[in-house]
């Protein structure tokens, strides 16, 4: 049981690290085209932080679930 939990934790950690250190851009096509056109036409730089903001919002629920799962695991392991 502990071996499986460790494997899941390692895989989750690898996904988090890969998401943080890679240049993955998670945007819907409509948002992407709107930002690209605004940056080209007006020289606007508001879209530069948009991708990182989307990734931050995407990672937040997973980190919360991992934290609660870790607390639950520690509590049940002591029993």
HELIX and SHEET records of a PDB file:
HELIX    1   1 UNK A    2  UNK A   21  1                                  20    
HELIX    2   2 UNK A   29  UNK A   42  1                                  14    
HELIX    3   3 UNK A   46  UNK A   48  5                                   3    
HELIX    4   4 UNK A   50  UNK A   78  1                                  29    
END                                                                             
